[in-house]
């Protein structure tokens, strides 16, 4: 089988995030949600997914040993996705021929990618993915077993690892599963599932929490490593802002994006934009920024992707996520009451913008319009704290992941930045950047778990009609046992939440943020010289110092 090479569907890359349900409708190929996740991930779109297919009694079958066919994998994103789809479907189609794959057309590692940028990873990462999927499915097919939650998440995570291992695209995943499934809850218990250590990191794992449920078991796990996160799908469907009456606008919603700031239907994408209220002197000036931000995001909804299901949903919903960041700084400088006034005034202004621009473009008004991103890189580019979060400490390390093939790595080495191999990600380096958050602003050590939850609730009430992305940092010794009580109260005020324990060595190695002392900061800084990325000699070196980097989903990664 030979297909023409080509690159299509790049328009989808203007969107930040997506969600896909694994529920298989009549006539749908089993591989479809897996292929959607891979395709979107290769475009840099973060994808959430559920485990609904595990409830459909879908049995695996061995491909025919008497019949084989060869698929020549095209040198394109579409070709890689199709190859994965063919392999998966061969294990779910009775009597299907076994598929062999010819990777000879894939360009060598390091070859420039002209259409979407970056350099090619070669065929090794795809070949490894195909082998891993086969190793996952074949033993199950030999026993004619039913597709399980763990198998769904395994394949999605293996795909995520492949995309990241290519060191061309950086993406994120979130899995949503039932709170009552021990198989799902133990996916990141590497003592019980040691084989998942190599790829389990590819997704954040959350549960679809039910209002009024017993949170005891969930909270015990959260105290250990922060997972699972929680998403209250009923609240996501029923409410816009939690301070308003239920409107059931999102009755078709089935999940959310990897950072959980967006409610989404299956195959829906969303464009997010960030604003910086603390950089404005007046609410009127802030509203002018909101106007521009909203106009950009609304314009993105006018385009069409290469996925028909996505276009159907996006044409109907026109969903966007206009976000605020630097909120901790705003509270520090202007106070909580003024934040409330700006949230309410800004939200009303965005609705006016939506009415105006929807009429101008001749499209429906957006189903929802506002959210709070976790933020990161964009925040520090503007000198802001990330989203609603407080800084780790006055002095801390911000870790950034960079491909070993990146041209940025050598200048960073020469400048003296601490660099080490990334654990669990072959071909990737971790750069540690010392940061001083400055005087005056409170750090996360000074903000209790209860206050963080209260701020998330505040923003969900007065600003976000989508969701607030919030990772609550807590002390396992003094606050761990209070998480259950907190959830019992805040389950009626939030749509989603995640937690991260404060541990001396961090919850896991090479965490994106690590508190350090002033002495450690000064020592590291003393080893760092001027960073030169090959800039023009006539530019002012002081203006060339790169800003500190924060990133979404707790990971900061640079692709070259």
FITI-986860 format. One record per residue (C-alpha): residue in three letters; x negated, y negated, z. Coordinates in steps of 0.02 Angstrom, whole numbers, padded with zeros to 5 digits, always signed. Each point is the difference from the previous one (the first is absolute). Layout:
N
ALAXYZ/...
This chain:
560
UNK+00000+00000+00000/UNK-00079-00164-00054/UNK+00070-00172+00038/UNK-00052-00171-00063/UNK-00103-00103+00120/UNK+00062-00168+00060/UNK+00035-00112+00146/UNK+00176-00056+00040/UNK+00101-00053+00150/UNK-00123-00124+00073/UNK+00141-00121+00040/UNK+00044+00106+00151/UNK-00167-00049+00076/UNK+00070-00174+00037/UNK+00099+00083+00139/UNK-00074+00043+00168/UNK+00098+00150+00058/UNK+00127+00136-00039/UNK+00097+00145+00073/UNK+00051+00167-00074/UNK+00111+00135+00071/UNK-00051+00180-00034/UNK+00184+00052-00009/UNK+00017+00094-00164/UNK+00157-00040-00098/UNK+00078+00121-00123/UNK-00106+00015-00156/UNK-00148-00091+00077/UNK-00174+00075-00005/UNK-00074+00040+00170/UNK-00156-00097-00047/UNK+00089-00166-00032/UNK-00020-00083+00171/UNK-00180+00061+00012/UNK-00039-00069-00173/UNK+00082-00166+00043/UNK-00108-00017+00155/UNK-00158+00039-00098/UNK+00044-00116-00143/UNK+00043-00144+00117/UNK-00153+00031+00108/UNK-00115-00008-00150/UNK+00076-00171-00035/UNK-00044-00057+00176/UNK+00178+00012+00066/UNK+00020+00069+00176/UNK+00135+00135+00009/UNK+00109+00070+00137/UNK+00082+00171-00017/UNK+00116+00113+00098/UNK+00008+00189+00021/UNK+00181+00027-00054/UNK-00044+00136-00127/UNK-00044+00114+00145/UNK+00186+00010+00041/UNK+00050+00062-00174/UNK-00061+00180+00009/UNK-00112-00019-00152/UNK-00102+00157-00027/UNK-00171+00013-00077/UNK-00036+00128-00136/UNK-00163+00059-00074/UNK-00038-00056-00178/UNK+00001+00142-00126/UNK-00161+00099-00005/UNK+00039+00057-00177/UNK+00016-00171-00078/UNK-00113-00153+00009/UNK-00011-00166-00087/UNK-00136-00132-00003/UNK+00030-00184+00033/UNK-00133-00119-00063/UNK+00004-00138+00129/UNK+00005-00172-00084/UNK-00123-00132+00060/UNK+00135-00109+00077/UNK+00099-00026+00159/UNK+00151+00077-00084/UNK-00100+00153-00049/UNK-00059+00032+00177/UNK+00177-00017+00067/UNK+00070+00117-00132/UNK-00132+00130+00038/UNK+00046+00000+00185/UNK+00184+00012-00045/UNK-00028+00150-00114/UNK-00096+00092+00135/UNK+00131-00031+00135/UNK+00146+00048-00111/UNK-00084+00161-00052/UNK+00026+00059+00180/UNK+00184-00044+00004/UNK+00060+00062-00169/UNK+00035+00188-00006/UNK-00094+00079-00144/UNK-00103-00154-00036/UNK-00165+00025-00087/UNK-00158-00028+00099/UNK-00084-00162-00051/UNK-00184-00021-00032/UNK-00075-00173-00011/UNK-00132-00070-00116/UNK-00083-00155+00076/UNK-00123-00030-00143/UNK+00085-00159-00061/UNK-00018-00092+00165/UNK-00133-00134-00012/UNK-00160+00021+00103/UNK-00019-00071+00175/UNK-00050-00183-00001/UNK+00076-00043-00169/UNK+00089-00169+00005/UNK+00191+00003-00003/UNK+00047-00140-00118/UNK+00188-00005+00024/UNK+00021-00005+00189/UNK-00176-00037+00056/UNK-00126+00096+00104/UNK-00104+00149-00052/UNK+00049+00179-00035/UNK-00022+00132+00134/UNK-00026+00142-00124/UNK+00101+00160+00003/UNK-00069+00072+00163/UNK+00130-00077+00115/UNK+00144+00056-00111/UNK-00071+00176-00015/UNK-00016+00007+00189/UNK+00181-00057+00020/UNK+00064+00133-00120/UNK-00098+00133+00091/UNK+00065-00057+00169/UNK+00181-00003-00059/UNK-00020+00174-00071/UNK-00077+00062+00163/UNK+00148-00075+00094/UNK+00139+00068-00111/UNK-00064+00168-00061/UNK+00001+00094+00167/UNK+00176-00065+00033/UNK+00058+00051-00173/UNK-00067+00176+00023/UNK+00117+00017+00150/UNK+00142-00090-00088/UNK+00009-00122+00145/UNK+00109-00156+00015/UNK-00074-00173-00028/UNK-00037-00064+00175/UNK-00029-00169+00081/UNK-00185+00035+00023/UNK-00022+00049-00183/UNK+00085-00160-00059/UNK-00111-00109+00109/UNK-00154+00102-00045/UNK+00023-00028-00187/UNK+00038-00185+00023/UNK-00154-00021+00110/UNK-00110+00096-00122/UNK+00058-00117-00138/UNK-00039-00150+00110/UNK-00174+00066+00035/UNK-00030+00024-00186/UNK+00049-00179-00040/UNK-00111-00071+00137/UNK-00143+00119-00040/UNK-00003-00069-00177/UNK-00059-00164+00079/UNK+00095-00100-00130/UNK+00168-00025+00086/UNK+00040-00023+00184/UNK+00172+00048+00055/UNK+00100+00049+00153/UNK+00129+00132+00044/UNK+00127+00024+00138/UNK+00094+00161+00032/UNK+00172+00002+00081/UNK+00058+00159+00085/UNK+00127+00062+00127/UNK-00037-00034+00184/UNK+00051+00177+00046/UNK-00122+00095-00113/UNK-00152+00063+00093/UNK-00080+00045-00167/UNK+00011-00181-00054/UNK-00051-00074+00168/UNK-00154+00113+00006/UNK-00065-00044-00173/UNK-00135-00110+00077/UNK-00037+00121+00141/UNK-00163+00057-00075/UNK-00026+00131+00134/UNK+00155+00085-00065/UNK-00025-00049-00182/UNK-00189-00017-00022/UNK+00013+00017-00190/UNK+00093-00166-00008/UNK-00143-00100+00075/UNK-00073-00030-00173/UNK+00157-00081-00070/UNK+00127-00030+00140/UNK-00066-00177+00020/UNK+00074-00047-00170/UNK+00169-00045+00076/UNK+00070-00082+00154/UNK+00133+00117+00068/UNK+00164-00064+00070/UNK+00166+00076+00051/UNK+00176-00054-00042/UNK+00052-00036+00178/UNK+00182+00015+00049/UNK+00081-00129+00111/UNK+00023+00070+00175/UNK-00119+00146-00025/UNK-00114+00067+00136/UNK-00171-00078-00033/UNK-00096+00106+00127/UNK-00092+00114-00122/UNK-00035-00139-00124/UNK-00073-00111+00136/UNK-00116+00137+00063/UNK-00073+00013-00174/UNK-00013-00189-00019/UNK-00101-00010+00161/UNK-00125+00120-00077/UNK-00041-00084-00166/UNK+00136-00127-00040/UNK+00101+00109-00119/UNK+00134+00024-00052/UNK+00071-00171-00038/UNK+00188-00024+00006/UNK+00125-00061-00129/UNK+00183-00023+00044/UNK+00084+00032-00167/UNK+00172-00044+00069/UNK-00060-00174+00045/UNK-00087-00016-00168/UNK+00163+00040-00090/UNK+00119-00097+00111/UNK-00089-00165+00032/UNK-00086-00140-00089/UNK-00069-00107+00142/UNK+00035+00089+00162/UNK+00071-00161+00073/UNK+00139-00002-00131/UNK+00154+00110-00013/UNK-00020+00169-00088/UNK+00023-00019-00188/UNK-00043+00174-00068/UNK-00091-00081-00146/UNK-00126+00142+00000/UNK+00120+00146+00012/UNK-00096+00087-00139/UNK-00169-00019+00085/UNK-00096+00158+00037/UNK-00167-00059+00069/UNK-00134-00132-00002/UNK-00175-00046-00055/UNK-00166+00053+00082/UNK-00007-00151+00116/UNK+00187+00011+00035/UNK+00041-00182-00034/UNK+00119+00044-00142/UNK+00161+00099-00004/UNK+00005+00093-00166/UNK+00106+00115-00106/UNK-00079+00148-00087/UNK-00110-00053-00147/UNK+00016-00182+00052/UNK-00148-00119-00008/UNK-00021-00167+00086/UNK-00108-00155-00020/UNK-00065-00083+00158/UNK-00066-00177+00022/UNK-00082-00080+00151/UNK+00017-00174+00075/UNK-00098-00086+00138/UNK+00114-00107+00109/UNK-00138-00052+00119/UNK-00090-00085-00145/UNK+00147-00121-00019/UNK+00031-00159+00098/UNK+00189+00001-00024/UNK+00140+00120-00038/UNK+00041-00099-00157/UNK-00176+00029-00065/UNK+00018+00185+00045/UNK+00162+00009-00099/UNK-00090-00063-00155/UNK-00119+00147+00016/UNK+00146+00119+00024/UNK+00075-00065-00161/UNK-00157+00043-00099/UNK-00023+00167+00085/UNK+00179+00052-00031/UNK-00004-00057-00181/UNK-00153+00108-00034/UNK+00077+00155+00081/UNK+00168-00024-00086/UNK-00089-00017-00167/UNK-00086+00168+00027/UNK+00172+00082+00016/UNK+00040-00054-00179/UNK-00122+00124-00076/UNK+00025+00184-00035/UNK-00107+00147+00050/UNK-00025+00161-00097/UNK+00115+00094+00121/UNK+00186-00008-00049/UNK+00060+00043+00176/UNK-00105-00141+00071/UNK+00068-00125-00124/UNK+00179+00048+00043/UNK-00027-00030+00186/UNK-00105-00158-00018/UNK+00121-00078-00125/UNK+00138+00023+00128/UNK-00094-00048+00159/UNK-00130-00129-00055/UNK-00077+00030+00172/UNK-00150-00103+00053/UNK-00098-00023+00161/UNK-00046-00180+00041/UNK-00113+00017+00151/UNK-00079-00112+00132/UNK-00173+00028+00073/UNK-00108-00085+00130/UNK+00146+00009+00120/UNK-00109+00018+00156/UNK-00087-00163-00047/UNK+00166-00086-00030/UNK+00064+00049+00173/UNK-00163-00058+00077/UNK+00006-00171-00084/UNK+00186-00038-00019/UNK+00093+00114+00120/UNK+00131+00137-00013/UNK+00149-00117-00009/UNK-00070-00089-00152/UNK-00033+00170-00080/UNK+00184+00040+00024/UNK+00050-00163-00084/UNK-00119+00028-00146/UNK+00060+00181-00020/UNK+00182-00051-00006/UNK-00027-00152-00109/UNK-00119+00094-00115/UNK+00118+00147-00018/UNK+00146-00114-00047/UNK-00111-00089-00126/UNK-00049+00165-00081/UNK+00184+00044-00021/UNK+00025-00167-00087/UNK-00149+00037-00112/UNK+00072+00171-00039/UNK+00166-00075-00052/UNK-00085-00131-00109/UNK-00124+00114-00088/UNK+00120+00146-00020/UNK+00120-00115-00093/UNK-00143-00071-00102/UNK-00061+00174-00051/UNK+00174+00072-00021/UNK-00032+00144+00121/UNK+00081+00060+00163/UNK-00055-00074+00165/UNK-00130+00100+00096/UNK+00069+00131+00118/UNK-00130-00051+00129/UNK-00134-00132-00003/UNK-00112-00010+00155/UNK-00119+00109+00097/UNK-00157-00005+00107/UNK-00149+00087-00079/UNK-00141+00069+00107/UNK-00112-00104-00113/UNK-00188+00001+00003/UNK-00114-00059-00139/UNK+00118-00135-00058/UNK+00021-00064+00178/UNK-00185-00029+00033/UNK-00025-00075-00171/UNK+00113-00137+00068/UNK-00076+00004+00174/UNK+00153+00082+00078/UNK+00026+00142+00123/UNK+00082+00152-00083/UNK+00190+00000-00006/UNK+00074-00005+00175/UNK-00152+00084+00078/UNK-00122-00074+00123/UNK-00188+00019-00031/UNK-00087+00151+00074/UNK-00111-00108+00110/UNK-00095-00163-00009/UNK-00142+00097-00081/UNK+00027+00157-00102/UNK-00056+00101-00150/UNK+00108+00006-00155/UNK-00038+00154-00104/UNK+00017-00001-00189/UNK-00007+00152-00114/UNK-00096-00020-00163/UNK-00038+00128-00136/UNK-00183+00051-00009/UNK+00006-00048-00183/UNK+00053-00179+00037/UNK-00115-00142-00049/UNK+00044-00083+00165/UNK-00088+00131+00105/UNK-00182-00042-00038/UNK+00016-00187+00040/UNK+00083+00047+00165/UNK-00145+00117+00042/UNK-00127-00134-00041/UNK+00093-00124+00109/UNK-00013+00120+00148/UNK+00181+00048+00029/UNK+00020+00167+00093/UNK+00046+00133-00127/UNK+00038+00186+00025/UNK+00080+00141-00100/UNK+00189+00009+00016/UNK+00056+00150+00101/UNK+00113+00112-00104/UNK-00018-00104-00159/UNK-00142+00058-00111/UNK-00075-00136-00108/UNK+00057-00141+00115/UNK-00096-00112+00119/UNK+00063-00093+00153/UNK-00064-00177+00027/UNK+00018-00079+00173/UNK+00026-00188+00004/UNK-00022-00094+00165/UNK+00139-00125+00032/UNK+00028-00138+00127/UNK+00187-00039+00012/UNK-00037-00167+00083/UNK+00051-00079+00162/UNK+00175-00026+00065/UNK+00102+00139-00079/UNK+00052+00147+00109/UNK-00066+00171-00046/UNK+00093+00165-00002/UNK-00077+00042+00169/UNK+00099-00144+00073/UNK+00166+00045-00082/UNK+00100+00140+00078/UNK+00089+00138-00094/UNK+00166-00076+00053/UNK-00045-00172-00068/UNK-00055+00073-00167/UNK+00165+00094-00015/UNK+00094-00158+00049/UNK-00088-00101-00136/UNK+00042+00133-00130/UNK+00181-00005+00057/UNK-00001-00190-00005/UNK-00059+00000-00182/UNK+00123+00138-00048/UNK+00140-00107+00072/UNK-00045-00171-00070/UNK-00102+00032-00158/UNK-00012+00173-00078/UNK+00153+00069-00089/UNK-00111+00140-00063/UNK-00116+00051+00142/UNK-00142-00051+00115/UNK-00161+00100-00016/UNK-00069+00015+00175/UNK-00130+00113+00077/UNK+00012-00017+00189/UNK-00166+00021+00089/UNK+00022+00076+00173/UNK-00103+00058+00149/UNK+00029+00188+00020/UNK-00034-00008+00186/UNK+00110-00146+00049/UNK+00128-00009-00141/UNK+00007+00174-00078/UNK+00138+00063+00114/UNK+00103-00156-00036/UNK+00015+00033-00188/UNK+00155+00108+00022/UNK+00088-00135+00102/UNK-00052-00131-00126/UNK+00070+00100-00147/UNK+00164+00026+00091/UNK+00022-00189+00004/UNK-00078-00054-00164/UNK+00082+00135-00109/UNK+00147-00120-00016/UNK-00109-00148-00048/UNK-00126+00072-00124/UNK-00001+00096-00164/UNK-00173+00075+00018/UNK-00151+00000+00114/UNK-00169+00085+00021/UNK-00122+00011+00145/UNK-00188+00007+00023/UNK-00081+00049+00166/UNK-00144-00102+00068/UNK-00139+00128+00022/UNK-00183-00031+00044/UNK-00059+00084-00160/UNK+00153-00047-00102/UNK+00144+00112-00051/UNK-00107+00068-00143/UNK-00174-00029-00073/UNK-00040-00156-00101/UNK+00159-00091+00049/UNK+00032-00160-00099/UNK-00015-00107+00156/UNK-00120+00029+00144/UNK-00023-00119+00146/UNK-00180-00047+00040/UNK-00080-00113+00130/UNK-00067-00172-00037/UNK-00176+00070+00023/UNK+00033+00138-00127/UNK+00072-00128-00120/UNK-00153-00111+00014/UNK-00118+00148-00021/UNK+00085+00061-00159/UNK+00013-00177-00067/UNK-00186-00028+00029/UNK-00038+00142-00121/UNK+00109-00072-00139/UNK-00071-00118-00130/UNK+00085-00104-00134/UNK+00109+00111-00109/UNK-00031-00027-00185/UNK+00113+00085-00127/UNK-00095-00074-00145/UNK+00084-00170+00007/UNK-00058-00152-00096/UNK-00149-00085+00078/UNK+00078-00174-00009/UNK+00142+00046+00117/UNK-00001-00046+00184/UNK-00050+00156+00100/UNK+00112-00054+00144/UNK+00152+00014-00112/UNK-00053+00172-00060/UNK+00008+00086+00169/UNK+00141+00127-00024/UNK+00149-00006+00118/UNK+00026+00139+00125/UNK+00110+00137-00068/UNK+00160+00070+00069/UNK+00106+00122-00098/UNK+00169+00084-00003/UNK+00042+00166+00084/UNK-00148-00006+00117/UNK-00124+00033-00140/UNK-00102-00125-00099/UNK-00068+00069-00162/UNK-00081-00082-00149/UNK+00006+00079-00173/UNK-00122-00041-00137/
